[in-house]
Amino acid sequence: MRGIIIENISNLYKVKTEEGVIYEANARGKFKKDDITPVVGDFVECEVVKEDKEKDRVSIDKILDRKVYIKRPKLANISQIVLVVSSKHPKPDLLMLDKQLAFIEYLGIKALIVLNKTDLDKEKTFKQIKNVYEKIGYKVLETKAKEGVGIKELKKELLNNTNAFSGNSGVGKSTLINAIFDKDVTLEGEISKKSKRGKNTTTYTRLYEIDKNTFIADTPGFSTFDISEIESKDLCLYFKEFRKYINDCEFVGCTHIKEENCGIKNAIKEGKIEQERYDRFCKIYNELKEKEKRKW
């Protein structure tokens, strides 16, 4: 039978079958030999193993082809990442946001930006942020999680996706998720981070089903995912408003940093690309370049 892995604690799994039955599961030893590990979000083939009279378990026999795989934290077949940015307390971290957007473009999945705590931003700077990213082509929602404002629209955007929430500490991810479920479901990952329980658990990841074919992934540490899989020379491809100007550069292999007659720099002068977004591109480029130097 087929199913989806909805939970992984160390080497123990839970699989939800196409019929809607949830089984505890183990992975067959052959996966270790093949140097592959089943992860949450994987679609799998499995079979029932009679262990005792009380309940059946299943063995995971085969991992079906993955559309997407994230190495850290380990997660498969995610289709949308919800990037939560606080309008105030803490202040918006747009460098982190741009790193995450570049990685999402690299993965080839959807990004949804949520500007939370808009009621605390008396200067309405979140409106400028919204304007910049909507012009690029991203969907941007405004929410006040504690008051439940914007939750209905957010739920609609989550439908028919396997979603992960990402954002710095304090931006209101847990409050948003609780509002989506309309109850206090404080996720286990959040509990373990706050109380320091579960330190001995090597991995903990879980999918919560909120509607048919609609999941939210609880992935501790997701806001710090590593983008070093992207090579510095390719970073410009993942700033999506840059793409159409790359072929206007005079030099083949233009880094868009120091060169003259650069299509991207010319687009900035013409007001087609935001200067501040380009400045953050340069910072991320230099970070990736430094990491690449250290590899050798």
PLY file of the C-alpha trace (Angstrom):
ply
format ascii 1.0
element vertex 296
property float x
property float y
property float z
element edge 295
property int vertex1
property int vertex2
end_header
0.00 0.00 0.00
0.99 3.64 -0.43
1.11 6.51 2.01
2.91 9.64 3.16
5.36 9.87 6.07
3.80 12.35 8.51
6.19 12.03 11.45
9.80 11.16 12.18
11.34 10.97 15.64
14.87 9.63 15.32
14.41 6.39 13.34
10.71 5.86 14.10
8.09 6.96 11.58
4.36 7.38 11.21
2.78 6.77 7.81
-0.69 7.86 6.76
-2.01 5.58 4.01
-4.15 6.60 1.05
-7.08 5.05 2.95
-6.46 7.46 5.86
-5.07 4.90 8.35
-2.04 5.97 10.42
0.58 3.30 11.19
3.80 3.33 13.15
6.58 2.34 10.78
10.19 1.30 10.43
12.41 1.69 7.38
13.94 -1.43 5.86
17.67 -1.91 6.32
18.27 -1.73 2.57
17.90 2.08 2.71
21.07 2.34 4.81
22.89 0.18 2.31
21.69 2.45 -0.53
22.65 5.53 1.54
19.15 7.00 1.46
16.92 7.88 4.40
13.13 8.23 4.36
12.04 11.69 5.57
8.79 13.45 6.44
6.86 14.30 3.29
8.09 11.24 1.39
5.46 9.25 -0.50
6.22 5.60 0.19
5.19 2.04 -0.50
4.88 -0.09 2.61
3.46 -3.35 3.89
1.89 -4.43 7.17
4.10 -6.40 9.53
2.22 -8.31 12.24
4.13 -7.60 15.45
1.53 -8.31 18.12
-2.23 -8.73 18.55
-2.65 -5.16 19.79
-1.71 -3.22 16.65
-0.13 -3.58 13.25
3.03 -1.83 12.17
4.28 -1.27 8.66
7.66 -1.51 7.03
8.66 1.18 4.53
9.79 -0.71 1.43
10.19 1.97 -1.21
10.52 5.76 -1.41
8.70 7.14 -4.45
10.32 9.85 -6.57
10.78 13.13 -4.70
9.73 16.38 -6.36
11.66 18.41 -3.77
14.22 17.50 -1.11
15.58 19.82 1.57
18.72 18.59 3.31
18.46 20.65 6.48
15.98 20.22 8.04
15.23 17.00 6.17
11.91 17.34 4.37
10.51 16.07 1.06
7.84 17.14 -1.41
7.11 20.47 0.22
5.25 22.74 -2.21
5.12 26.09 -0.40
7.14 27.93 2.24
5.35 30.60 4.25
7.86 33.31 5.15
6.69 35.14 8.27
8.11 38.63 8.74
7.31 40.77 11.77
6.39 44.37 10.99
7.71 45.39 14.44
9.29 43.70 17.49
11.48 42.24 16.03
12.04 44.58 13.10
11.79 43.09 9.60
14.88 41.09 8.62
14.84 41.60 4.85
18.31 40.07 4.37
16.98 36.80 5.83
13.85 37.13 3.71
15.87 37.53 0.50
18.08 34.54 1.36
14.98 32.44 1.90
13.34 33.64 -1.32
16.49 32.80 -3.29
16.49 29.29 -1.82
12.78 28.83 -2.61
13.43 29.88 -6.22
16.33 27.39 -6.29
13.97 24.62 -5.07
11.37 25.62 -7.66
8.45 25.86 -5.23
6.02 28.58 -4.13
6.73 31.36 -1.65
4.10 33.15 0.42
5.17 36.23 2.42
3.19 37.03 5.57
3.71 40.44 7.20
2.58 39.87 10.78
2.04 42.31 13.70
0.99 45.08 11.29
-0.92 46.78 14.13
2.39 47.50 15.93
3.87 49.31 12.92
2.53 52.84 13.41
4.77 54.21 10.62
3.24 51.67 8.19
6.67 50.68 6.82
5.22 47.23 6.10
3.30 48.86 3.22
6.62 49.70 1.50
7.86 46.13 2.03
4.59 44.76 0.62
4.86 47.03 -2.41
8.46 45.95 -3.20
7.74 42.20 -3.09
4.40 42.38 -4.84
6.05 44.25 -7.72
8.58 41.40 -7.99
5.65 38.98 -8.26
5.26 37.47 -4.78
1.98 37.03 -2.92
2.09 39.12 0.29
-0.50 38.91 3.09
-0.97 41.22 6.08
-1.92 39.58 9.39
-2.54 40.37 13.03
-2.28 36.83 14.37
-3.42 37.59 17.92
-6.63 39.22 16.67
-7.17 36.61 13.95
-6.95 39.25 11.20
-5.90 37.85 7.80
-6.17 34.21 8.92
-9.05 33.36 6.56
-7.04 34.52 3.54
-3.94 32.70 4.82
-5.88 29.42 5.17
-7.05 29.79 1.57
-3.45 30.18 0.34
-2.39 27.01 2.22
-4.94 24.74 0.50
-3.66 21.78 -1.53
-0.07 22.43 -0.43
2.43 20.87 1.94
3.49 24.04 3.75
6.41 24.91 6.00
6.49 28.10 8.07
9.78 29.94 8.35
10.89 33.10 10.10
13.06 34.47 12.87
12.21 33.89 16.52
9.46 36.16 17.81
7.77 36.91 14.47
4.60 35.05 15.50
4.77 31.71 13.65
3.19 29.73 16.52
0.43 32.31 17.03
-0.39 32.15 13.31
-0.48 28.35 13.32
-2.68 28.28 16.43
-5.05 30.73 14.72
-5.17 28.51 11.60
-6.19 25.49 13.71
-8.46 27.74 15.81
-7.05 26.16 18.98
-3.82 26.05 20.92
-1.83 23.35 19.17
1.57 24.63 20.31
3.81 22.58 18.09
6.21 20.09 19.60
9.18 21.73 17.94
8.33 25.02 19.60
7.92 23.30 22.99
11.29 21.57 22.73
12.99 24.85 21.82
11.42 26.74 24.73
11.70 24.15 27.49
14.86 22.48 26.16
13.08 19.13 26.44
13.78 16.60 23.73
17.48 17.46 23.57
18.30 13.81 23.03
15.98 13.51 20.06
18.20 13.61 17.02
15.40 14.67 14.69
11.78 15.63 15.13
9.61 16.56 12.16
5.86 16.22 11.71
3.12 17.06 9.22
-0.19 18.34 10.60
-3.15 17.83 8.27
-5.41 20.89 8.23
-7.57 19.97 5.23
-7.69 17.39 2.46
-4.23 17.27 0.79
-3.20 20.26 2.95
-0.43 19.97 5.53
1.67 22.20 7.77
5.16 20.92 8.56
6.52 21.39 12.06
10.25 21.65 11.41
12.36 23.02 14.29
15.20 25.20 13.03
13.65 25.80 9.64
14.33 29.55 9.74
18.06 28.88 9.67
18.12 26.68 6.58
21.40 26.76 4.72
21.49 28.27 1.22
25.10 27.29 0.46
23.81 24.75 -2.09
23.45 27.79 -4.35
26.70 28.72 -6.11
27.56 32.43 -5.94
27.75 32.64 -9.75
24.14 31.39 -10.01
22.62 33.57 -7.26
21.34 36.15 -9.78
19.08 33.47 -11.31
17.19 33.17 -8.03
16.45 36.89 -7.66
13.59 36.59 -10.07
13.33 40.24 -11.11
17.03 40.07 -12.21
16.53 37.28 -14.76
15.29 39.30 -17.71
18.25 41.71 -17.51
21.08 39.14 -17.28
21.43 38.86 -21.06
21.89 42.65 -21.30
25.30 42.44 -19.58
28.32 43.24 -21.79
30.52 40.51 -20.33
29.80 36.77 -20.35
29.90 35.51 -16.76
29.17 38.99 -15.33
28.90 38.76 -11.53
26.80 41.96 -11.43
29.05 43.24 -8.64
32.09 45.10 -10.03
31.56 45.02 -13.80
30.53 48.04 -15.90
27.79 47.86 -18.54
25.88 45.35 -16.41
22.24 44.77 -17.38
21.16 44.49 -13.74
22.94 47.70 -12.70
21.39 49.52 -15.65
17.95 48.24 -14.61
18.55 49.73 -11.13
19.37 53.13 -12.68
16.15 52.93 -14.67
14.14 52.14 -11.52
13.24 48.61 -12.65
15.08 46.93 -9.76
15.09 48.19 -6.16
18.51 49.46 -5.03
18.12 48.01 -1.50
17.24 44.57 -2.84
20.34 44.70 -5.06
22.45 45.72 -2.02
21.20 42.63 -0.18
21.99 40.51 -3.26
25.61 41.77 -3.02
25.80 40.81 0.68
24.47 37.30 0.02
26.78 36.91 -2.99
29.83 37.83 -0.88
28.75 35.43 1.91
28.45 32.56 -0.58
31.78 33.51 -2.17
33.52 33.41 1.25
32.04 29.98 2.01
33.24 28.70 -1.37
36.79 29.94 -0.61
36.77 28.13 2.73
35.76 24.86 1.04
39.12 24.80 -0.75
0 1
1 2
2 3
3 4
4 5
5 6
6 7
7 8
8 9
9 10
10 11
11 12
12 13
13 14
14 15
15 16
16 17
17 18
18 19
19 20
20 21
21 22
22 23
23 24
24 25
25 26
26 27
27 28
28 29
29 30
30 31
31 32
32 33
33 34
34 35
35 36
36 37
37 38
38 39
39 40
40 41
41 42
42 43
43 44
44 45
45 46
46 47
47 48
48 49
49 50
50 51
51 52
52 53
53 54
54 55
55 56
56 57
57 58
58 59
59 60
60 61
61 62
62 63
63 64
64 65
65 66
66 67
67 68
68 69
69 70
70 71
71 72
72 73
73 74
74 75
75 76
76 77
77 78
78 79
79 80
80 81
81 82
82 83
83 84
84 85
85 86
86 87
87 88
88 89
89 90
90 91
91 92
92 93
93 94
94 95
95 96
96 97
97 98
98 99
99 100
100 101
101 102
102 103
103 104
104 105
105 106
106 107
107 108
108 109
109 110
110 111
111 112
112 113
113 114
114 115
115 116
116 117
117 118
118 119
119 120
120 121
121 122
122 123
123 124
124 125
125 126
126 127
127 128
128 129
129 130
130 131
131 132
132 133
133 134
134 135
135 136
136 137
137 138
138 139
139 140
140 141
141 142
142 143
143 144
144 145
145 146
146 147
147 148
148 149
149 150
150 151
151 152
152 153
153 154
154 155
155 156
156 157
157 158
158 159
159 160
160 161
161 162
162 163
163 164
164 165
165 166
166 167
167 168
168 169
169 170
170 171
171 172
172 173
173 174
174 175
175 176
176 177
177 178
178 179
179 180
180 181
181 182
182 183
183 184
184 185
185 186
186 187
187 188
188 189
189 190
190 191
191 192
192 193
193 194
194 195
195 196
196 197
197 198
198 199
199 200
200 201
201 202
202 203
203 204
204 205
205 206
206 207
207 208
208 209
209 210
210 211
211 212
212 213
213 214
214 215
215 216
216 217
217 218
218 219
219 220
220 221
221 222
222 223
223 224
224 225
225 226
226 227
227 228
228 229
229 230
230 231
231 232
232 233
233 234
234 235
235 236
236 237
237 238
238 239
239 240
240 241
241 242
242 243
243 244
244 245
245 246
246 247
247 248
248 249
249 250
250 251
251 252
252 253
253 254
254 255
255 256
256 257
257 258
258 259
259 260
260 261
261 262
262 263
263 264
264 265
265 266
266 267
267 268
268 269
269 270
270 271
271 272
272 273
273 274
274 275
275 276
276 277
277 278
278 279
279 280
280 281
281 282
282 283
283 284
284 285
285 286
286 287
287 288
288 289
289 290
290 291
291 292
292 293
293 294
294 295
